[in-house]
């Protein structure tokens, strides 16, 4: 089976590298369908060691429920990250306390349910730390994500305690995401942005070896306004009137980033956007 031309061949042998797929904000039913449709095919085409997905909008386009989290895990996701809509459905409070593979932003104040990080062991016994952070620019006034990341890295270091560290920065401002990338460059494997639902074209490897992309995009329907039916959103812009947003149920596109890491260092060797679907497609599977 040949690989899509737009996805790079692995550098070095598979024994020397770790391949992680990070899937952008799964939005409602269309996003869940897109993930279920394409993730199995991606796992057959590539030697994926781990799959991470941001699922904070998986339930009806806002928030996540225990049922949706279970659905994503059953589809093949290993760790679910979230963001500012994590508390939308109260039934998630107890669930997140009892399932450490569902994360909430680490910089919520002490006492918030759940955790903001997990150390996941792959089938090849590689230890991958996943860190979930929320930005503060145009967002909720949480604790400083930069200081929170520093405190985490004082306790958990790549090459000593874990083999790789993946960071989901759920943030609005592209400048804040870029600043986090450079702040963590060389100390983590990847800083990948979520929240704005629009995939950016700036995927690259920072000078010290950390993969970066401002926003990996939304897994959902792009014939919409960031996942919602246009007609339910437009009154807010045209007349400044409150309106009830409705998710777009049409076919979705899976968007994310595929990163290849060196097992010896945890640093990135390659990063490539993945966009599979009828609306935004850069890679067709055989």
Rosetta silent file (secondary structure, phi, psi, omega in degrees, C-alpha in Angstrom):
SEQUENCE: XXXXXXXXXXXXXXXXXXXXXXXXXXXXXXXXXXXXXXXXXXXXXXXXXXXXXXXXXXXXXXXXXXXXXXXXXXXXXXXXXXXXXXXXXXXXXXXXXXXXXXXXXXXXXXXXXXXXXXXXXXXXXXXXXXXXXXXXXXXXXXXXXXXXXXXXXXXXXXXXXXXXXXXXXXXXXXXXXXXXXXXXXXXXXXXXXXXXXXXXXXXXXXXXXXXXXXXXXXXXXXXXXXXXXXXXXXXXXXXXXXXXXXXXXXXXXXXXXXXXXXXXXXXXXXXXXXXXXXXXXXXXXX
SCORE:     score description
SCORE:     0.000 S_00000001
   1 L     0.000  122.404 -179.215    0.000    0.000    0.000 S_00000001
   2 L   -83.891  153.350  179.242    1.542    3.298   -1.071 S_00000001
   3 L   -87.862  152.207  175.060    1.383    6.434    1.062 S_00000001
   4 L   -58.210  142.325 -176.746   -0.294    9.637   -0.094 S_00000001
   5 L   -60.664  -30.699 -174.298    2.195   11.906   -1.886 S_00000001
   6 L   -81.320   -4.213  177.398    1.487   14.822    0.447 S_00000001
   7 L  -107.353  126.221 -173.530    2.555   12.901    3.549 S_00000001
   8 L   -68.451  149.640  170.854    6.332   12.532    3.935 S_00000001
   9 L   -67.475  151.121  178.949    8.068    9.199    4.121 S_00000001
  10 L   -65.195  140.858  172.651    9.512    8.425    7.543 S_00000001
  11 L   -87.245  126.636 -176.970   13.079    9.501    8.149 S_00000001
  12 L    77.906 -176.146 -178.354   15.050    6.553    9.389 S_00000001
  13 L   -81.911  160.771  178.088   13.557    3.221   10.354 S_00000001
  14 H   -63.192  -25.802  178.257   10.258    2.810   12.171 S_00000001
  15 H   -67.598  -21.025 -176.749   12.268    1.435   15.095 S_00000001
  16 H   -99.538   -6.839 -173.091   13.905    4.861   15.452 S_00000001
  17 E  -126.913  160.488  178.504   10.819    7.042   15.122 S_00000001
  18 E  -126.503  124.807 -177.985    7.518    7.700   16.834 S_00000001
  19 E  -111.591  122.425 -177.411    4.510    8.783   14.738 S_00000001
  20 E  -123.982  130.128  175.593    1.679   10.667   16.448 S_00000001
  21 E  -100.196  125.060  176.833   -1.532   11.892   14.825 S_00000001
  22 E  -112.375  119.902 -175.385   -3.108   14.964   16.416 S_00000001
  23 E  -102.952  131.174 -178.534   -6.713   15.606   15.312 S_00000001
  24 L   -73.414  169.707 -172.431   -8.218   19.100   15.522 S_00000001
  25 L   -35.091  110.194  176.946  -11.458   20.084   17.264 S_00000001
  26 E   -77.771  116.962 -170.647  -14.028   17.341   16.642 S_00000001
  27 L  -111.270  107.721  172.563  -17.236   19.280   16.036 S_00000001
  28 H    60.084 -161.202 -175.764  -20.599   17.620   16.582 S_00000001
  29 H   -65.831  -39.107 -179.237  -21.985   14.661   14.715 S_00000001
  30 H   -64.299  -37.110  177.421  -20.354   15.544   11.392 S_00000001
  31 H   -68.102  -40.671  178.807  -16.953   15.662   13.062 S_00000001
  32 H   -65.713  -38.572  177.776  -17.472   12.364   14.843 S_00000001
  33 H   -65.264  -41.331  179.516  -18.556   10.742   11.578 S_00000001
  34 H   -64.033  -42.037  178.403  -15.500   12.124    9.775 S_00000001
  35 H   -63.213  -45.993 -178.768  -13.185   10.829   12.475 S_00000001
  36 H   -64.119  -36.088 -178.387  -14.814    7.399   12.449 S_00000001
  37 H   -70.902  -42.667 -169.513  -14.661    7.251    8.638 S_00000001
  38 H   -98.908  -26.039 -174.036  -11.043    8.311    8.171 S_00000001
  39 H   -64.898  -41.319  178.689   -9.147    7.309   11.312 S_00000001
  40 H   -60.763  -39.489  178.871   -9.328    3.587   10.600 S_00000001
  41 H   -67.719  -37.789  178.026   -7.984    4.160    7.094 S_00000001
  42 H   -65.959  -38.739  179.058   -5.158    6.322    8.445 S_00000001
  43 H   -65.950  -30.861  177.117   -4.195    3.623   10.941 S_00000001
  44 H   -75.892  -31.714 -175.724   -3.983    1.106    8.111 S_00000001
  45 H   -84.120  -28.330 -174.462   -1.922    3.430    5.908 S_00000001
  46 L  -128.547  149.479  178.558    0.544    4.703    8.524 S_00000001
  47 L   -81.201   68.366 -177.419    2.374    3.152   11.485 S_00000001
  48 L   -70.569  130.951  175.964    0.680    5.383   14.032 S_00000001
  49 L   -91.360  -23.763 -174.709    1.931    4.965   17.579 S_00000001
  50 E  -162.681  148.332  176.829   -0.661    7.241   19.148 S_00000001
  51 E  -127.304  126.711  175.860   -3.744    9.322   18.327 S_00000001
  52 E  -117.824  139.604  177.405   -4.716   12.510   20.184 S_00000001
  53 E  -139.516  138.007  171.529   -7.910   14.447   19.432 S_00000001
  54 E   -82.577  121.649 -173.819   -9.389   17.642   20.784 S_00000001
  55 L  -119.049   19.668 -171.019  -12.991   16.732   21.605 S_00000001
  56 L   -69.096  -15.151  177.214  -14.369   19.748   23.455 S_00000001
  57 L  -114.404   23.421 -174.803  -17.053   20.398   20.822 S_00000001
  58 L   -71.312  -22.538 -176.645  -17.930   16.779   20.158 S_00000001
  59 L  -101.989   97.170  176.481  -21.415   16.942   21.699 S_00000001
  60 L    66.394   15.815  179.095  -23.724   18.986   19.489 S_00000001
  61 L    92.320   -3.070  176.880  -20.979   21.468   18.670 S_00000001
  62 L  -153.522  121.193 -179.785  -20.343   22.596   22.238 S_00000001
  63 L    83.509  179.103  179.206  -18.939   20.579   25.126 S_00000001
  64 L  -142.147  144.821  178.359  -18.407   16.856   25.491 S_00000001
  65 L  -114.065  164.512  175.696  -20.404   14.141   27.244 S_00000001
  66 H   -56.349  -37.740 -179.933  -19.341   10.753   28.622 S_00000001
  67 H   -65.199  -40.932  178.829  -21.069    9.104   25.667 S_00000001
  68 H   -68.623  -41.495  177.204  -19.186   11.184   23.118 S_00000001
  69 H   -59.014  -44.665  178.176  -15.876   10.594   24.892 S_00000001
  70 H   -61.277  -40.122  178.795  -16.539    6.851   24.838 S_00000001
  71 H   -61.996  -41.911  179.425  -17.390    7.054   21.131 S_00000001
  72 H   -67.431  -41.005  176.856  -14.081    8.794   20.357 S_00000001
  73 H   -62.601  -43.314 -179.563  -12.107    6.266   22.372 S_00000001
  74 H   -66.290  -26.731  178.643  -13.852    3.385   20.610 S_00000001
  75 H   -76.085  -12.935  176.812  -13.048    4.977   17.236 S_00000001
  76 L   120.807    6.874  177.041   -9.338    4.734   18.051 S_00000001
  77 L   -80.220  135.988 -179.577   -8.416    7.931   19.914 S_00000001
  78 L   -91.548  -39.569 -179.549   -5.959    7.358   22.772 S_00000001
  79 E  -137.450  136.130  177.623   -6.155   10.743   24.550 S_00000001
  80 E  -110.228  124.636  171.917   -8.814   13.484   24.312 S_00000001
  81 E   -99.964  166.622 -177.771   -7.895   17.096   24.968 S_00000001
  82 L  -142.682 -153.931 -178.005  -10.442   19.875   25.450 S_00000001
  83 L  -168.096 -143.173 -171.078  -10.720   23.615   26.094 S_00000001
  84 L   -70.304  -13.331  178.893  -13.001   26.366   27.325 S_00000001
  85 L   -98.904   13.132 -174.861  -16.240   24.423   26.663 S_00000001
  86 L   -59.817  -31.344 -174.284  -15.252   21.422   28.789 S_00000001
  87 L   -94.934   14.426 -175.837  -17.813   22.213   31.529 S_00000001
  88 L   -61.055  -37.696 -178.022  -20.810   22.677   29.203 S_00000001
  89 L  -113.849  117.607 -171.239  -22.425   19.361   30.251 S_00000001
  90 L   -63.591  -22.124 -179.757  -22.452   18.727   33.991 S_00000001
  91 L   -68.593  -10.940  179.403  -22.329   14.956   33.582 S_00000001
  92 H   -79.373  -17.338 -175.311  -18.717   15.302   32.468 S_00000001
  93 H   -58.131  -51.359 -178.919  -17.619   16.452   35.950 S_00000001
  94 H   -72.502  -38.561 -178.031  -17.597   12.972   37.490 S_00000001
  95 H   -61.041  -43.812 -176.057  -16.515   11.244   34.290 S_00000001
  96 H   -69.581  -25.611  175.573  -13.373   13.360   33.869 S_00000001
  97 H   -71.200  -24.215 -175.213  -12.380   12.640   37.457 S_00000001
  98 H  -106.881    2.637 -179.549  -12.503    8.908   36.718 S_00000001
  99 L  -137.192  102.149 -174.203  -10.894    8.859   33.251 S_00000001
 100 L   -78.267   -0.323  175.761   -7.398   10.284   33.015 S_00000001
 101 L   -91.321   -2.724  170.019   -7.340   10.007   29.212 S_00000001
 102 E  -105.994  117.815 -174.197   -9.860   12.860   28.986 S_00000001
 103 L  -106.480  158.394  166.970   -8.066   16.112   29.795 S_00000001
 104 L  -125.485  162.614 -179.371   -9.106   19.668   30.590 S_00000001
 105 L   -52.376  134.322 -175.077   -6.780   22.685   30.402 S_00000001
 106 L   -67.978  -24.019 -175.502   -4.101   22.367   33.042 S_00000001
 107 L   -91.064   18.017  165.510   -4.264   26.039   34.015 S_00000001
 108 L   -67.880  152.974 -178.054   -7.742   25.869   35.538 S_00000001
 109 L   -62.077  157.348  176.274   -7.572   26.759   39.239 S_00000001
 110 L   -55.886  141.907 -179.750   -6.894   24.043   41.833 S_00000001
 111 L   100.444  -14.164  176.147   -9.999   22.049   42.677 S_00000001
 112 L   -67.489  143.726 -179.966  -11.362   21.846   39.129 S_00000001
 113 L   -60.360  154.047  174.149  -12.353   18.282   38.197 S_00000001
 114 L    76.303 -172.398 -179.144   -9.953   16.168   36.180 S_00000001
 115 L  -130.016  160.388 -179.630   -6.353   16.713   35.172 S_00000001
 116 L  -101.383    5.406  177.582   -4.528   18.731   32.547 S_00000001
 117 E  -152.584  160.943  173.556   -1.976   16.123   31.577 S_00000001
 118 E  -149.427  148.642  172.557   -1.500   12.408   31.200 S_00000001
 119 E  -107.974  109.848 -174.352    1.498   10.182   30.528 S_00000001
 120 E  -101.303  133.945  177.617    0.374    7.608   27.981 S_00000001
 121 E  -100.984  120.720 -178.803    2.354    4.447   27.254 S_00000001
 122 L   -75.902  172.517  178.733    2.211    3.307   23.635 S_00000001
 123 L   -62.769  -25.376  177.478    2.178   -0.303   22.502 S_00000001
 124 L   -90.208   12.648  175.559    5.932   -0.009   21.889 S_00000001
 125 L    67.947   26.508  172.377    6.320    1.101   25.523 S_00000001
 126 L   -88.039  138.172 -177.287    7.156    4.709   24.671 S_00000001
 127 E   -98.310  116.314 -178.001    6.013    7.211   27.294 S_00000001
 128 E  -117.536  118.034  174.849    4.241   10.224   25.800 S_00000001
 129 E   -86.244  132.774  175.318    3.129   13.102   28.005 S_00000001
 130 E  -114.237  123.312 -176.588    0.124   15.043   26.695 S_00000001
 131 E  -116.849  125.592 -178.033   -0.280   18.535   28.133 S_00000001
 132 E  -108.205  119.294 -179.553   -3.512   20.523   27.673 S_00000001
 133 E  -126.604  152.851  174.128   -3.286   24.312   28.106 S_00000001
 134 E  -114.582  137.767  173.601   -5.671   27.206   27.519 S_00000001
 135 L   -73.567  171.539 -178.879   -4.625   30.612   26.277 S_00000001
 136 L  -120.306  -16.645 -179.533   -5.711   33.817   28.014 S_00000001
 137 L   -74.642  120.962 -175.642   -5.829   36.425   25.232 S_00000001
 138 L    60.534   21.708 -178.630   -9.539   36.929   24.348 S_00000001
 139 L  -127.917 -176.184  177.281  -10.224   33.855   26.527 S_00000001
 140 L   -63.914  145.284 -177.686  -11.172   33.123   30.141 S_00000001
 141 L   -78.794   71.207  179.510   -8.727   34.625   32.711 S_00000001
 142 L   -84.376 -178.496  176.291   -7.144   31.364   33.822 S_00000001
 143 L   -63.090  159.473 -176.079   -3.713   30.876   35.383 S_00000001
 144 L   -63.879  119.734 -178.985   -0.719   31.728   33.188 S_00000001
 145 H   -68.109  -28.164  179.803   -0.200   28.895   30.669 S_00000001
 146 H   -68.789  -46.772  178.154    3.486   29.760   30.266 S_00000001
 147 H   -67.764  -35.904  178.369    4.235   29.454   33.963 S_00000001
 148 H   -63.049  -43.036  177.917    2.058   26.356   34.200 S_00000001
 149 H   -63.430  -41.691  179.540    4.053   24.698   31.402 S_00000001
 150 H   -61.184  -43.567 -179.406    7.328   25.661   33.078 S_00000001
 151 H   -64.343  -38.397  177.803    6.261   24.127   36.379 S_00000001
 152 H   -62.990  -44.252 -175.705    5.219   20.938   34.610 S_00000001
 153 H   -73.962  -15.239  171.873    8.557   20.689   32.787 S_00000001
 154 H   -70.159  -28.944 -177.802   10.466   21.127   36.033 S_00000001
 155 H   -97.313  -33.271 -176.039    8.925   17.831   37.162 S_00000001
 156 L  -124.409  111.900 -177.139    8.580   15.959   33.868 S_00000001
 157 L  -115.448  141.270  177.241   11.445   16.204   31.397 S_00000001
 158 E   -70.123  132.455 -177.844   11.753   14.748   27.943 S_00000001
 159 L    91.875  -17.317  177.631   14.514   12.169   27.795 S_00000001
 160 L  -113.202  -52.492 -176.972   14.469   11.637   31.543 S_00000001
 161 L  -103.775  -29.977  179.951   10.886   10.966   32.613 S_00000001
 162 E  -139.426  164.739 -179.434    9.127   10.603   29.258 S_00000001
 163 L   -92.042  -22.960 -179.375   10.097    9.983   25.649 S_00000001
 164 E  -155.436  155.807  177.271    7.948   12.728   24.104 S_00000001
 165 E  -135.494  119.677  178.621    5.744   15.647   25.155 S_00000001
 166 E  -107.455  130.771 -177.721    2.762   16.816   23.070 S_00000001
 167 E  -117.353  125.252  170.139    1.136   20.168   23.896 S_00000001
 168 E  -101.631  111.034  174.847   -2.384   21.237   22.868 S_00000001
 169 E  -100.728  107.595 -177.928   -2.657   25.008   23.288 S_00000001
 170 E   -91.030  100.078 -169.921   -6.354   25.855   23.048 S_00000001
 171 L  -150.009  158.778 -177.976   -6.223   29.575   22.330 S_00000001
 172 L   -88.748  -45.751 -171.370   -7.700   32.407   20.282 S_00000001
 173 L   -85.309  127.727  178.448   -4.709   34.620   19.504 S_00000001
 174 H   -64.884  -32.517  179.509   -2.165   33.397   16.963 S_00000001
 175 H   -65.385  -38.821  179.049    0.521   35.520   18.643 S_00000001
 176 H   -66.136  -39.069  178.039   -0.019   33.756   21.973 S_00000001
 177 H   -65.800  -43.862  178.449    0.268   30.375   20.279 S_00000001
 178 H   -61.978  -40.347  178.303    3.450   31.432   18.496 S_00000001
 179 H   -62.361  -39.209  178.604    4.936   32.718   21.743 S_00000001
 180 H   -65.999  -38.495  178.122    4.214   29.383   23.417 S_00000001
 181 H   -57.914  -48.541 -179.622    5.915   27.545   20.573 S_00000001
 182 H   -71.129  -32.398  178.415    9.139   29.490   21.008 S_00000001
 183 H   -63.373  -36.045 -176.100    8.875   29.372   24.807 S_00000001
 184 H  -101.485    1.097 -176.011    8.791   25.567   24.740 S_00000001
 185 E   -56.105  127.369 -179.821   11.046   25.019   21.717 S_00000001
 186 L    87.051  -13.180  179.815   13.474   22.170   22.380 S_00000001
 187 L  -103.298  -18.143  177.735   11.739   21.182   25.605 S_00000001
 188 E  -133.355  166.413 -177.675    8.683   19.493   24.081 S_00000001
 189 L   -78.452  -40.588 -176.143    7.990   17.500   20.933 S_00000001
 190 E  -155.407  143.411  168.621    5.157   19.619   19.526 S_00000001
 191 E  -119.704  111.516 -175.142    3.027   22.673   20.280 S_00000001
 192 E  -121.786  129.875 -174.796   -0.188   22.387   18.273 S_00000001
 193 E   -91.061  146.139  174.023   -2.975   24.945   18.390 S_00000001
 194 E  -134.239  177.553  171.837   -6.714   24.351   18.586 S_00000001
 195 L   108.298  -41.785 -173.425   -9.892   26.429   19.185 S_00000001
 196 L   -83.685  -11.058  173.549  -10.258   28.663   16.104 S_00000001
 197 L    69.725    9.701  179.768  -11.458   25.772   13.881 S_00000001
 198 L  -121.528  119.136 -178.744   -9.494   27.038   10.855 S_00000001
 199 L   -69.491  132.703  179.054   -6.383   25.119    9.719 S_00000001
 200 L   -98.050  160.136 -174.188   -3.338   27.333    9.279 S_00000001
 201 L  -101.865   23.198 -173.258   -0.587   26.853    6.697 S_00000001
 202 L  -106.820   25.119  179.319    2.366   27.497    9.023 S_00000001
 203 L   -61.928  128.051  178.747    3.286   23.945   10.053 S_00000001
 204 E  -165.280  173.941  177.550    7.051   23.797   10.576 S_00000001
 205 E  -104.516  125.075 -179.306    9.795   22.710   12.942 S_00000001
 206 L   -69.700  164.549 -171.396   11.096   25.418   15.266 S_00000001
 207 L   -54.363  -32.656 -176.834   14.870   26.035   15.538 S_00000001
 208 L   -98.120    6.110  170.660   15.435   23.720   18.501 S_00000001
 209 L   108.444    9.720  178.972   13.337   20.850   17.142 S_00000001
 210 L   -94.945  131.088  175.735    9.747   21.363   18.316 S_00000001
 211 E   -71.759  144.297 -178.671    6.908   20.912   15.805 S_00000001
 212 E  -145.061  140.648  167.781    4.519   23.852   15.597 S_00000001
 213 E  -149.902  130.114 -175.635    1.248   24.765   13.899 S_00000001
 214 L   -58.546  -45.543  174.781   -0.896   27.725   14.947 S_00000001
 215 L  -149.918  126.545 -177.575   -4.138   25.786   14.450 S_00000001
 216 L   -80.279   -7.826  175.462   -4.526   22.265   13.133 S_00000001
 217 L    98.688  177.693 -177.968   -8.128   22.965   12.121 S_00000001
 218 L  -102.380  142.235  168.968  -11.556   21.533   12.818 S_00000001
 219 E   -98.818   97.191 -174.795  -12.753   18.005   12.219 S_00000001
 220 E   177.042 -164.327 -176.234  -16.254   18.810   11.038 S_00000001
 221 L   -87.374  122.786 -179.281  -18.226   20.416    8.230 S_00000001
 222 L   -89.174   -6.129  171.604  -16.493   23.372    6.560 S_00000001
 223 L   -84.403   65.325 -169.971  -19.628   24.428    4.655 S_00000001
 224 L  -165.481 -178.061  167.951  -20.509   26.371    7.771 S_00000001
 225 E  -107.359  100.821 -172.996  -19.315   29.149   10.047 S_00000001
 226 L    41.229   41.391  174.405  -16.771   27.297   12.177 S_00000001
 227 L   105.482  -14.647 -177.418  -19.135   24.324   12.314 S_00000001
 228 E  -101.508  152.336  175.062  -22.480   26.109   12.728 S_00000001
 229 L   -59.086  131.816 -176.510  -25.210   26.686   10.123 S_00000001
 230 H   -58.566  -40.345 -175.470  -24.576   30.067    8.526 S_00000001
 231 H   -67.507  -20.481  177.619  -28.206   31.169    8.793 S_00000001
 232 H   -88.290  -13.680 -179.214  -28.153   30.701   12.564 S_00000001
 233 H   -98.347  -35.243 -172.058  -24.981   32.770   12.983 S_00000001
 234 H   -57.396  -37.265  179.568  -25.570   35.678   10.577 S_00000001
 235 H   -57.652  -30.356  179.832  -28.189   37.554   12.683 S_00000001
 236 H   -67.151  -34.937  179.948  -25.578   38.119   15.364 S_00000001
 237 H   -83.902  -37.107 -175.162  -23.306   39.881   12.873 S_00000001
 238 H   -80.535  -35.262 -174.505  -25.952   41.668   10.827 S_00000001
 239 H  -126.182    2.691 -179.372  -28.264   42.882   13.596 S_00000001
 240 L    56.044   37.097 -179.767  -26.290   42.294   16.812 S_00000001
 241 L  -107.229  142.245  175.579  -29.131   40.074   18.000 S_00000001
 242 L   -65.617  144.847 -179.752  -28.742   36.952   20.123 S_00000001
 243 L  -148.386  156.701  179.139  -29.461   33.762   18.226 S_00000001
 244 L   -91.877  114.541  179.512  -29.370   30.030   18.824 S_00000001
 245 L   -72.604  143.683  175.677  -26.533   28.440   16.875 S_00000001
 246 L  -125.139  134.658 -179.135  -27.196   25.096   15.177 S_00000001
 247 E   -68.003  147.075  176.032  -24.474   22.667   14.134 S_00000001
 248 L   -82.935  120.795 -173.684  -24.078   21.890   10.437 S_00000001
 249 L   -88.485   -0.877 -174.623  -24.891   18.177   10.003 S_00000001
 250 L   -70.541  175.006 -176.216  -23.397   17.693    6.526 S_00000001
 251 L   -56.802  138.616 -177.080  -20.339   15.580    5.712 S_00000001
 252 L  -106.988  172.575  177.481  -17.205   16.657    7.534 S_00000001
 253 E  -118.711  135.810  173.575  -13.472   16.738    6.937 S_00000001
 254 E   -84.772  121.211  177.032  -10.853   15.295    9.282 S_00000001
 255 E  -119.859  141.015  178.430   -8.156   17.899    9.927 S_00000001
 256 E  -174.745 -164.309  178.692   -5.052   17.410   11.988 S_00000001
 257 E  -136.184  138.133  177.613   -1.289   17.142   12.007 S_00000001
 258 E  -107.362  119.223 -178.784    0.955   14.111   11.645 S_00000001
 259 E  -116.601  137.377  176.791    4.252   14.434   13.504 S_00000001
 260 E  -111.680  122.061 -174.427    7.232   12.119   13.270 S_00000001
 261 E  -113.881  150.139  173.191    9.537   12.203   16.283 S_00000001
 262 E   -82.074  124.188 -179.350   12.980   10.788   16.932 S_00000001
 263 L   -61.662  -31.802 -175.944   12.739    8.238   19.725 S_00000001
 264 L   -67.405  -32.011 -174.533   16.237    9.112   20.901 S_00000001
 265 L  -120.874  -22.571 -173.423   15.432   12.773   21.589 S_00000001
 266 L    81.358   -2.077 -178.486   11.647   13.222   21.353 S_00000001
 267 L   -86.251  163.272 -170.392   12.200   16.086   18.912 S_00000001
 268 E   -84.523  137.258  172.741   10.417   16.436   15.603 S_00000001
 269 E  -103.219  -28.823 -179.531   11.727   15.139   12.291 S_00000001
 270 E  -158.534  145.739  172.307    8.650   15.960   10.199 S_00000001
 271 E  -136.261  134.562 -177.275    5.231   17.590   10.522 S_00000001
 272 E  -141.251  130.501  174.627    2.529   17.344    7.882 S_00000001
 273 E   -65.069  145.860  173.645   -1.096   18.557    7.831 S_00000001
 274 E  -119.620  122.638  178.092   -3.733   15.872    7.342 S_00000001
 275 E  -137.909  105.758 -176.346   -6.990   16.920    5.680 S_00000001
 276 E  -121.563  116.349  179.148   -9.279   14.108    4.564 S_00000001
 277 L   160.962  179.834 -175.371  -12.754   14.833    3.282 S_00000001
 278 L   -80.854  -16.155 -173.226  -14.709   16.345    0.466 S_00000001
 279 L   -98.951  -50.024  177.494  -14.223   19.981    1.492 S_00000001
 280 L  -124.512  103.772 -175.233  -10.551   20.417    2.459 S_00000001
 281 L  -129.029  124.497  174.857   -8.455   17.603    1.105 S_00000001
 282 L  -122.075    0.554 -178.042   -4.684   17.454    0.774 S_00000001
 283 L  -152.015  120.241  175.888   -4.167   13.723    0.952 S_00000001
 284 L  -102.484  136.084  177.767   -6.099   10.883   -0.643 S_00000001
 285 L   -86.281  147.530  178.263   -5.675    7.382    0.653 S_00000001
 286 L   -66.201    0.000    0.000   -5.253    4.495   -1.781 S_00000001
